[in-house]
Amino acid sequence: MNKTDKKSNKELILEVTQEEYDEAMKKGWNDDDIHKPGKYRYRRTKRVIKPSEAKVKITMWVDGDILMHFQKRASEPHAAPYQTQINAELRKIMESDLLNDNPKLSKDVKNLASNKDFIRAVAEQIKELETV
């Protein structure tokens, strides 16, 4: 593979030859492991992605009954894929942990949750939204 760096590290050109491709295929690689023969241009970007917006591929072991549970939920009509459901459950746990890591915020939430006037005000706003 020939790599050419142009324009002060802002552009990278990767060239894969037919021989390199064939050799990789003989080793058992597939098209996900190597580009097909040709030139590929990559440009660096300054865009910063928030961790909450980035999807990261991982491999992890889960108990079979957990996997079966989420796959069953995902098989229902209009259900999200099981990976999305697992991610949502992990996010709930993470957000709960973060809330508990911030004692002041946790205290404020507990105070609001036990404030009957606040609950009534929220209920009234919800009723107004439902009638619109």
C-alpha positions in Angstrom: 0.0 0.0 0.0 1.3 3.3 -1.0 0.4 6.3 1.2 1.0 9.8 -0.1 0.5 12.8 2.3 -0.4 16.0 0.6 -1.3 19.6 1.7 0.3 19.6 5.1 -1.3 16.5 6.5 -4.8 17.5 5.4 -5.2 15.0 2.7 -4.1 11.3 2.5 -4.1 9.2 -0.6 -4.0 5.5 -0.1 -3.2 3.3 -3.1 -4.0 -0.5 -3.0 -2.5 -2.6 -5.8 -4.2 -5.7 -7.3 -1.3 -7.8 -6.0 -1.8 -6.5 -2.4 -5.5 -7.1 -2.6 -5.0 -10.7 -3.9 -2.4 -11.4 -1.3 -4.7 -10.2 1.5 -7.6 -12.4 0.1 -5.3 -15.4 0.1 -4.6 -14.8 3.8 -8.4 -15.0 4.5 -9.1 -11.3 4.6 -12.4 -10.0 3.3 -13.6 -6.7 1.7 -14.2 -5.3 5.2 -10.5 -5.7 6.0 -8.9 -4.2 2.9 -9.9 -1.7 0.1 -10.4 -3.0 -3.4 -7.5 -2.1 -5.8 -7.4 1.6 -6.5 -6.7 5.0 -5.1 -8.6 6.4 -2.1 -8.5 10.0 -0.9 -9.0 10.8 2.7 -9.3 14.3 4.1 -8.8 15.3 7.6 -11.6 17.3 9.2 -11.7 19.7 12.1 -15.3 18.7 13.0 -15.4 17.6 16.6 -17.8 14.8 17.4 -19.4 14.6 20.8 -18.9 11.2 22.4 -22.7 11.0 22.7 -23.0 11.3 18.9 -20.3 8.8 18.0 -21.1 5.2 17.7 -18.1 2.9 18.6 -18.0 -0.7 17.5 -17.1 -3.0 20.4 -17.1 -6.8 21.0 -18.5 -7.9 24.4 -19.8 -11.0 25.9 -23.3 -11.0 27.4 -25.3 -13.8 29.0 -27.4 -15.7 26.5 -30.7 -15.0 28.3 -30.0 -11.2 28.2 -29.4 -11.4 24.5 -32.5 -13.5 23.9 -34.6 -11.0 26.0 -33.5 -8.0 23.9 -33.8 -10.0 20.6 -37.4 -10.9 21.6 -38.2 -7.3 22.4 -36.7 -6.3 19.0 -38.9 -8.8 17.1 -42.1 -7.0 18.1 -43.7 -4.8 15.5 -42.2 -1.3 15.3 -39.5 -2.1 17.9 -36.0 -0.7 17.8 -33.2 -3.1 17.0 -31.9 -5.0 20.0 -28.5 -3.2 19.9 -30.4 0.1 20.1 -32.4 -1.1 23.0 -29.4 -2.3 24.9 -27.7 1.0 24.3 -30.7 2.8 25.6 -30.7 0.8 28.8 -27.0 1.4 29.3 -27.6 5.1 28.7 -30.2 5.2 31.5 -27.8 3.6 33.9 -25.0 6.0 32.9 -27.3 9.1 33.3 -28.4 7.8 36.7 -24.8 7.3 37.8 -23.9 10.8 36.6 -26.9 12.3 38.4 -25.8 10.5 41.6 -22.2 11.7 41.1 -23.5 15.3 41.3 -24.9 15.5 44.9 -26.2 19.1 44.4 -28.1 18.2 41.2 -29.3 15.0 42.8 -30.6 17.0 45.8 -32.3 19.5 43.5 -34.0 16.7 41.6 -35.2 15.0 44.8 -36.5 18.4 46.1 -38.4 19.0 42.9 -39.8 15.5 42.8 -41.2 15.9 46.3 -42.5 19.4 45.7 -46.3 19.1 45.3 -46.6 22.6 43.9 -44.0 21.9 41.2 -45.7 18.6 40.3 -49.1 20.4 40.0 -47.6 23.1 37.7 -46.0 20.4 35.5 -49.3 18.5 35.3 -51.2 21.7 34.3 -48.7 22.4 31.6 -49.0 18.9 30.3 -52.8 19.2 30.2 -52.5 22.4 28.3 -50.2 20.8 25.7 -52.6 17.9 25.3 -55.5 20.2 24.5 -53.6 22.1 21.8 
